[in-house]
């Protein structure tokens, strides 16, 4: 499904379905500490029903399945959901995946204890989605917003790769990240109170191949470049990594979370 949003990449179209295979292979990269920050707050654990918005290939529910929550995952991309289903089935996991935009959720009121949104919250129409999420949560239910990004001004490999993305896609708005709190839209305060926020650094391990795959699976590359552009980027990025990166290395990231409790 092709998406255009004037807030993102200067309105350039992107389609996550084009990178669903690479996404499944290369974007399951959150370290265990990322998940521990969630469970330490009593979230996504046994006895809870959890809805994961923008689930992609089901990275969050699949990695947190062992903690015992009952998971549902939704995403706008049918191709992403198909990958999520295949990966969950291969591990014998019972997760309800559905291809539906966050703006069109049709679950019964009070269906969930927790709703998660990882790497996707800024895509939503907050004026429509936030009131709907409040209805879907049980009394006192919580909305957990999660994010992780590399830090280009503190990591030379990330910076070099980012500059190459911008060469092929100058309007890409994923560049130039700095460590900062999750931005909470004003409408959220009508329905939720902020319970907790946290930002912390992480070093994520990669090989040249897995970092190349991670970059290819980003919105600014595989999801939006033409076939000719992608082939040229692929060749140039591999040459770049051969020149500046060892076979294995860590890339400095930061992660952030915000826990909002339903009023």
N, C-alpha and C positions, 0 to 999 in steps of 0.2 A: 504494500500500500504506500503510494507516494504521498509525502507530507510536505506542505509549505506553510511556514509560519514567519511572519515578518519580524518576530522577535529573535529568530534563530538563523544564523548563517546568512544574514541579509536577505532572507526569503528564498534562498536556493533550495530546491527540492531535494529530499532525501527519502530513502526507502530501506528500512531495517531488514526487510525480506531479502534484499540482495546480499546481505552479509550474514545471514542466519547460520550458515555452516561455519564460517570463521568465528562468529560470535560464540557459538557453542564450544569451539575448540580452544579459543585463545582469551576469552574474557572472564573465565572462572578463576579469578586471580586474588580474591580477597584473602588476606592472611587470617589465621585463627583468631588473632587479637580482635579483628573486626567483629567477628561473631560473639566473642566473649563480652565485648562492650554492651551487646544487646541482651544476652542472657543475664549478665550481672545486674541489669535493671529489671529483671523479672519478666522480660518480654519474650514472646515466641517460644514458650515452654509448654510442658505437658498440661493438659486441661484447657488450653486456650484455642479458640478458632481464629485463624489469622488470614487476612486477605492481603496478597502482595500485588500492588499495582505496578504496571509497567514491568512485568516479571521477566520479559525477554525470554531467554532460554531456561528460566527457572533457577537461576543461580542461588538466590536467597533461600527459597523453600527447599531446594535439594540439599544445600549445605547445612541447613538448620533442621532438617527432618529428624535427625537423631535426637533432638531435644524434646520431641514428643508432641508438638503442637499439631493441630489439624489444619492443613494448608489449602488455600485456593489461590490460584495465580491467574491474573488477567493481563492481556497485552493487546495493543492495537494491531499487531502484525500476526496474521495467521501462520506465516512461515516460522516466526520465532516460537510461537506456541507449539507447532509441530515438533520442533527440535526439543523443546522442554518436555513434551510428552514422551518422545523417544528416549531421552536421557533418564527420565524418571522410571519408565518401564524397565529399562535395562538394569536398574538398581532395585527393582521390586518396590518402588515407592508409590503410595496411593495419594496422589495430589490431583486436585480438580483444576485443570487448566482450561481457560476459555479465551477465545479471541474476541475481545470487546474493548472499545475505548473507555477510558475512565469516566468520560462524560455520559456514558450510556449504561452504567451498571444497573442491574435490575434485581438485586438480592433483596430479601425481606428486611424491613427495619429491625435493628438490633441483632443482626446475624453474627457479628464479629466482636471479639474481645480486643483485637489489635488489627490495625491496618498499617502496612508498610509501603513505603515508596522509596526505592533505591535507585539512584542515578536517573530519575525521571520526573521529579516533582515540578520542575520548571516548564515542562511541556504542557501541563494541564491548563485548562480554563478554570482558574481558581474560583471565580465567581459562581460557577456551576458546580464544580467538583466538591469544594469544601463543605457546603451545606449538605450535599448528598452523603459525604463520608460521615458526617456527624450523625445522620439518620441511620446509617448502617452499623454504627457502633452501639454496643450495649451501654447502659449508664456507667459513667466512669471509664469507658473504653479509651484506648490511646492510639494516637496517630504517630508513627515513627518515621521520620524523614532521614534518609541516609545518603551519604555522598562520599566519593573518594576520587582524587585526581592527582596526577603527577605535578611536581613543582618545577617548572622549567627554569626559573631564575636561580635555582639551587642545585640543579642536576644537568650536567652538560649533554648527556645523551638525550634526555627528554627535550631539552631546548633545541638541539640540532634536528631531531625528528619533527618537532613542532614547526620549525621554520620551513621544512620541506613540505609539510601539509599546506602551509600558507602559500607557498610558491604555486601549488596547483589549485588551491581553493582559497583565494584571498579573503573571501567573506566569512570564512569559518570562524564562529564565535566561541569555539572551545579552547582557544589559545590564551596564554597569559595568566593562568590560574595562580592565585596566591592563597595562603592559608587564611580562612575566614569562617565565621559562623554561618550556619544555614540561614538563608533569607526567608523569613516567614511573612507571607502576604497579609495585608491589613485585615482582609475579610476573615482570616482565621481566628482573630481575637473575639469575633462575635459568637463563636461556637466552641472555642477551645481556650484553655489556659496553658502557658508554657510550664512544663514540669521540670525539664532538664535540657541542657545543651552541652556539647563537648566537641573539642577539636584536638587532634593529636597526629603526630607524624608516624609514618610507616615506611619501611624499606621493602619493596616488593621484588622478589627474585625473578630474573628472566634469563633466557638464552637469547642469542641473536635471532634465532628463528621465532621464538615465542614473542619477543618484543616486536618483531616485524609483523607477526600476525595480529598482535594487539593493536598496533597502529592501523593496519589495514582494515580492521573491524570497527574503526571509529566512524562517527557520523561524517566527518570531513573527508574521508577517503573512500572506503568501499561502498558506503551507503549513498554517495552522491556523485563521484567522478564517473565520467564516461569510460567505456572499455579501453579506448586509446589512452586516455589520461591515466587510468589505473595501471596499465601496463608500463607506462613511462615512470610513474611514481614508484612502482614495485622495483624496477631495475635500479633507479637512483637511490632508493632507500636501502636496498641491500648493499650497494656500493658504499654508501655512507657508513653503515654499521661495520662493514669490513675495515673501513679506514679508522674508525674512532672507538670501537667497542671490543672488549675481550669476548671470548665465547660465552662466558657467564658473568652476570653483573646484577647489581641491585639498582632499582630506580626509586628515588625518593618521592614519596607521595604524602599527602595528608588526607585524613578522613574526618568527617564531621557527622554529628547526629543531632536531632532535635526531637524531644518527646513532648507531644501535646496531649493533654487530657481533656476529654469531652466535658463540657460544663453541664 
